[in-house]
Amino acid sequence: MIPRDVKVYLALGATDMRKSIDTLSILVSEKMGLDLFSGSLFAFCNRSRNIIKLLYWDKNGFCLWQKRLEKDMFKWPVTREETLKIGRQELLWLIEGLDITKAHKVLNFSSVF
């Protein structure tokens, strides 16, 4: 179960999926410049876009979750940025195969009229 208020950071581009917890942790702290122990999820995808790994700290140790598609590809965002911050719902959409860059944006209004 992913908490509703979790922050998710995507490492854009391709990541070598042979990397384990230690090497992915170095990518998060040094390349992405983020706090590994913040409770955030850090997501990585391979060049073929058929594997996603999620790295996170859980109270007393690191967890590494992986999903590999047998057919099709994940709709991994492509931008000039190295890191993209998304929300829980966008992560769930991404894991399900939806393109998060084409989702409707949240609108905020201060009054009805």
N, C-alpha and C positions, 0 to 999 in steps of 0.2 A: 504494500500500500504506500503510495507516494503522498506525503503531506500536501495539503492544499496551498500552503504558503511557501513551498520550497522554491529556491532559485535554481535555475538550470542554465549551465553554460555549455555551448557547443564549441568544440574545437573544429573550426571550419577547415576545409581541405581534407586530404587523406591522411590517415594515421595507420602505421604499420600495426596490424592486429596481433603480431607476435609479442608486442609490448605487454608487460605484466603490470601489476600494481605499482611496483617501485618506479619503473620508467614512466608510466602515465602520471604518477605523482610529481615527478620532476617536471614534466610538461606543464602541469597545472600551475605549479609554484613559480617556475622560472620563465617559461615561454608565455603563459597566459597571465602571470602576475596575480594569481588569486590565492585565497586562503583555503587550504585543503581541509581544515578542521571547522569550517563555517557551517556545515550541515547542508551545503549545496551539492547538487549533482553535476558531474562533469561528464559530458558525452563526447564520444569519438566514433568516427566511421571510417571504413576502409575505402580504398580506391574503387573497388568494384561496387561499392554501396550496398553490399548484401549483409554486412555485419555492423552492428552498433554495440559499443561497450559503454557502460555507465560506471563511473568510479565515485565512491562517496565514503565518508567517515561515519561510522555508526558506534558511538559511545566509547568503544575500547578497541576498535580495529577498522581497517579498511575493508570495504566490500566492492566486488567487481561483478557486475551483471552483464550478460552478453545475450544478444539475440542474433541468430543467423537465419537469413531467408533462404529457402531451398529454391525458390523461383522469384523473379521480379527484383526490384531494387528499392531502397529507401529513397525518399525525396529529400536528400540532404541539401540544405541551402547552399547556394554559391554566391559569395560576395567578395569584395576586396578586403573585408575585415578578417582578422584571425580568430576572433571570438564573438559569439552572438549569445546574448542573454535572452532566454525565453521563459515562459511560465509552465506550470505543471500541465495544463490542458494542451499547450502546443507540443510538449514532449509526448504526451499520449497520442496525439494525432500523428506525429512523426513516426512513432513506433508502429502505428496501425497502417502506415503507408500513405498518409495524406500529405499534401504540399502545404506547409505552414506559411509560405510566402504568399499564397493565394487566399488565405482565410480572411473573413471579414474583420476589419479593425474595430476595436472598441471605441464607441463614441461617448464623450462626456459632455453633458449639458448642465448649465447652471440654472436654467429656468425652462418652463414649458413654452413660453412665448417670448 
